């Protein structure tokens, strides 16, 4: 009986630490959601029309005052404007379209974004060459420019897409909150491993199918259902009927909803595109980047929960009834945030 009581107490305190972390994460989401307008990425697309000419699309996110962020593209010297800029609003962004020429071409030269160092956003860059090759880059405050390479090496492609996948998952609040709820329901290391593996395999399948253009689903609908999947898990935590399929076999839920989350990852990948000459390498690198980010998140969450247990609950065991109230309050907060996402995304139909 004593051994059983010790196990029960360990489970309670472990989950207490984990739930405190998840609650803090939800609080961060609320803050980030409130300032979401400021963090949409900018997008720079160049399409080669002749050897030395390019059509340019420059999409800038606008602020709450409907003003574009103060970002400007700096092309190499000798670049000339050959088609005047046309500017038009597009929802919560402003789009500039124009054409440029450079007698030396762009290969080997630098393109930079002035003002990016102090801006709360990032810039996705895509260059489409006449040969069919697609070159991509991702710029932010720490990297405000890049050198045009023309035909990216496989190493360059792998590095770019690995980084993009890693950063994307860590910025995807909805995906991470779903994973955090799964971890809480799974409980033990063994069940966590099985549950996350199911999620990984499932979203890798639909990510690949969607990225290759074999399956198409409306992204707004997918994102709405992804948010709804978090609402579902929050409800499961609130009710906590451990005889349900979710609690007995969390891998069933992680794999089922993982198929939908894969389409969400594919949507992010479509923003930057795939290099036509290195599609398998780019797709694999992006997928690995997503998994590395996910593993990092799971490891930090679980290990931090154990640390909280050691620091805060080493001498005082939280009464199960009190922790149950904490559970329900946290699950309610998660459900409210996720339901807000559902309504917000449905309104985009």
Secondary structure, 3 states (H helix, E strand, C coil): CHHHHHHHHHHHHHHHHHHHHHHHHHHHHHHHHHCHHHHCCEEEEEEECCCCEEEEEEEEEECCCCCECCCEEECCCCEEEEEEEEEEEECCEEEEEEEEEECCCCCCCEEEEECHHHCCCCEEEEEECCCCCEEEEEEECCECEEECCCCCCHHHHHHHHHHHHHHHHHHCHHHHHHHHHHHHHHCCHHHHHHHHHHHHHHHHHHHHHHHCCCCCCCHHHHHHHHHHHHHHHHHHHHHCCCCCHHHHCHHHHHHHHHHHHHHHHHHHHHHHCCCCCCHHHHHHHHHHHHHHHHHHHHHHHHHHHHHHHHHHCCCCCCCHHHHHHHHHHHHHHHHHHHHHHHHHHHCCC
